[in-house]
Amino acid sequence: MEKIPVMKKAVQIAQMKCPNCGKGHVFYKSKVPFFGAPKMRETCEVCHYKFDREPGYFLGAMYVSYALAVAEGIGAFLLAYFLFSLPALALAFVTTGVIVIFSMWNFKMSRIIWMNIFPN
């Protein structure tokens, strides 16, 4: 696998492209954009790179997903607290709501990040 510049790799991750060729999509397009369960392709449609290599491969992606959820929750809390001065219960609802809304995105993004950290 060739060495790819960090910025190009970050763009590939943000666009949810194949970690090998950077062109194929890792997930199928969802019919329900925000609430549909993501379905992952078995291989890249361009380079035929196998995404799921062994049972339990994506177990570590849970930690990445957790880190994304924590970062989003802290960001939502700080924005709601400093911009809107909401009471504590409202802050809890805002933080929880943001985490729930971004859960499917976190699922997909954590798998993409995990495949890019451990490509083989």
Secondary structure as the mmCIF struct_conf table of DSSP 4:
data_model
#
loop_
_struct_conf.conf_type_id
_struct_conf.id
_struct_conf.beg_label_comp_id
_struct_conf.beg_label_asym_id
_struct_conf.beg_label_seq_id
_struct_conf.end_label_comp_id
_struct_conf.end_label_asym_id
_struct_conf.end_label_seq_id
HELX_RH_AL_P HELX_RH_AL_P1 VAL A 6 ALA A 14
TURN_TY1_P TURN_TY1_P1 GLN A 15 MET A 16
STRN STRN1 LYS A 17 LYS A 17
TURN_TY1_P TURN_TY1_P2 PRO A 19 CYS A 21
BEND BEND1 GLY A 22 GLY A 22
BEND BEND2 GLY A 24 GLY A 24
STRN STRN2 HIS A 25 HIS A 25
BEND BEND3 VAL A 26 VAL A 26
STRN STRN3 PHE A 27 PHE A 27
HELX_LH_PP_P HELX_LH_PP_P1 TYR A 28 SER A 30
BEND BEND4 LYS A 31 VAL A 32
TURN_TY1_P TURN_TY1_P3 PRO A 33 PHE A 35
BEND BEND5 GLY A 36 GLY A 36
HELX_LH_PP_P HELX_LH_PP_P2 ALA A 37 PRO A 38
STRN STRN4 MET A 40 MET A 40
BEND BEND6 GLU A 42 GLU A 42
STRN STRN5 THR A 43 THR A 43
TURN_TY1_P TURN_TY1_P4 GLU A 45 CYS A 47
STRN STRN6 LYS A 50 LYS A 50
BEND BEND7 PHE A 51 PHE A 51
BEND BEND8 GLU A 54 GLU A 54
TURN_TY1_P TURN_TY1_P5 PRO A 55 GLY A 56
HELX_RH_3T_P HELX_RH_3T_P1 TYR A 57 GLY A 60
HELX_RH_AL_P HELX_RH_AL_P2 ALA A 61 PHE A 84
HELX_RH_AL_P HELX_RH_AL_P3 ALA A 88 ILE A 101
TURN_TY1_P TURN_TY1_P6 PHE A 102 PHE A 102
HELX_RH_AL_P HELX_RH_AL_P4 SER A 103 ILE A 117
BEND BEND9 PHE A 118 PHE A 118
#
